[in-house]
Amino acid sequence: MSEAQDKPPALGTPEAASGVRHWLAHNAWRFVLLFVGVLLPLAAFVELADEVHEFEEFHFDAPLLWKMHAVSTPWLDSFFVFISKIGYQWGVIPGDILIVLALLGFHRWREAAFAAISFSGSALLNLGSKQFFQRDRPSLWESIAPESTYSFPSGHAMGSATLAAVVILLAWNTRWRWPVLAGGLVFAGLVSLSRVYLGVHYPSDILGGWCAALVWVVGCFLVMFRRGHPWHRRQGPTRGAGGPETA
């Protein structure tokens, strides 16, 4: 190869412009994901955390709690207690472990590392945040499933949202994209709703948990898959410029 061929195209040339367009065409989704999955939820979490740190009350917390309590019935009590348990010790924790083991079993090393770091990091971040903010739990009525730990951000909301986000991102380039997206949103939504229904979390705790989960999981994803998206089909040993890579 000649020396002229080794040189990159000069700035302002058609070749350089074509290269920029090609790069943007393959990486624009990263900027969208960065904005929607990191910057927006981070700004929302900072705003929520600032109010909680200053011991300010959110005007929507108490009214929403009372509205949920007003529709309580014995059947809903049993249903949301079950959903709450699925959202942590009965479902999320076993689910996290099974997903990591399954990815290891399929030799998807990078995907397994992404899932393990997302799950463990989210749990540690939640524990640290609770200890930092030390927000007391709601006490508007006596809950049928009382909790004794701190309230902000919600561990159930954060854990279920972390699980949903990890599975959605891993499944996004597969034919299961939309069913997984729908299932993840419904699961995380029901788990979070159960905590408000049971009166053990403010709605602002739920929002904080969702935001923190998105920031952490999407941030991990963008760092660990810098050159491509997981689960792309193997098409040979080479890729086009800016194209995906397999782990």
Phi, psi and omega in degrees: 000134183284165179296325179295326180287335181285339184283139176291156179298141181291151179298140178089354179276159177302326180295320179294317179297320178295322179295320178295316179297320179296317180296316180296322180298328182266348186233003180300326181299333180294320179292322177297314180295321178299317182289311185283323187265345182237302189292312181296309179295331177294317178298319179294319180295318179299318179296314178297314183297323179297317179293318179295318181297328179272006180059034177275149178262141176272133187295339184266350186296299184296315179301319180292322176299314180294324178295320177293320180293331182292337182262010184293141175218163177303321180294315179294326176304308181296319182297312185283334172296317178296313179299321179298320178290321175298328182284004177213266191287332182270343187227303187294312182296309175299323179297317178302313183295316181296321179296314179298316180295321179296317178296321176295321179296328177272007180060032175266078191295314183292320178296321178296318178296318178301313180296315182296316179294320179297313182293309183291319179296321178298317180297316180293320178297321179294315180298316180295321180294318179299316180292328180288312185276328176049049179276131178290151179283161177300149179223038182287330175207168180280117183285150176279351178222068187295153177233153183244353181274178179287168196257325189249130350277163182296125177291322178295314179296318182290318181293316180291323178291324176297313178300313181298315182296318179298312182294320179297315181295319180291329183268359191298326181263025177240172179289351181269010186308303187288318175300320179293319178300312180297314180296319179295318180293319179295316181297308181297323179294316180293318179300314180294319178298324180298326182288326175287317179302318181284353176074023182254359176215144170284152173304327177294331173297320179295313180300319178297319178296317178299312183297314181297320179297315181296314180302313184291310185292312181294322176299315177299318181297313182294328178285317188278340178238059184293329186252009179170178181255142179294161174070018170291149177292142176285125182240022181118176185285348183243158178228157174286163181301129179077004183280178184285161174236158175254152182284000000 
